[in-house]
Amino acid sequence: MLIKKLEQQKELLNLNTKKKYAFEYGIQEIEKGIEEIEKGLGEMDDELKTIDSEREDKREKKENRKSRFNAHLSGFDFGILNFLNNRNTFISEEDAGIIAVIPEKTFSYGLNLFEFNIPITKNSLGFATGAGIEWNSLNLSENVNLYKASDGVIVALETGITDVKRNKLNVTYITIPLVLEFQTPVKNKKLYVSAGAFGGIRGRSKQKLVYEVGGVKYKDKTKDDFSLSPFRYGLTARVGYGDVGIFAEYSLVPLFKDGKGPEMYPIMIGVRLVDF
């Protein structure tokens, strides 16, 4: 009987020991779990701090871009092209002679591809320069073919064609402007005013005559320099808001070389769209 009781006591003791071990093991596992949770929360907190820091950096960069000086020179220009005489009045058909144009069909297109800013103040005043391409399309009112005589003077021969659709003199220029611009933020965009000068080098030039004979359409193209001035320079001004503005441009150099054609000075007024 005594032995049996001793064995029961031993079994009870073993059971209590196992319970104690299981309890201690459970406590250890809970502590490990708490450590893992604390570690995970710490890593999550670090990730949140990193995300907040990246967001703050992006916000600061965005604010810096908004606040820094960035001129409105690059983009696309479209304008009406006309001409002044040496008295600074619009040239008459008599003065223009063979180069008389149809004003409402004579245009200038410009693509300013590059822009370089030189800030004077952080976000409101500075110089800007760059480079671009300009296409002048003169819609001639006379049905003539243009030729350069042996002395370089531009002459015209009547085509004798009655059904002329278009008669254009197209000239391409490489342009380099230099402007001083003032800008001020209005809401989330900038209001700007700029003025300065430009220089240009003439590129390709050609006359394109489109006509019909007997219901058949023909296109005659003549490539020549037509005694056009190889270089030009002039004045320019711009005003606008955001990506839209208006511009004016006046060449101080006549379209043709001195004495080789009518003395006519290009002047353009138009709109500016898009800001690269």
Buried (B, 14 or more C-beta within 10 A) or exposed (E): EEEEEEEEEEEEEEEEEEEEEEEEEEEEEEEEEEEEEEEEEEEEEEEEEEEEEEEEEEEEEEEEEEEEBBBBBBBBBBBBBBBBBEEEEBBEEEBBBBBBBEBEBBBBBBBBEEBEBEBEEEBBBBBBBBBBBBBBBBBBBBBBBBBBEEEBBBEBEEBEBEEBEBBBBBBBBEBBBBBBBBBEEEEEBBBBBBBBBBBBEBEEBBBBBBBEEEEEEEEEEBEBBBBBBEEBEBBBBBBBBBBBBBBBBBBEBBBBBEEBBBBBBBBBBBBBEEBE
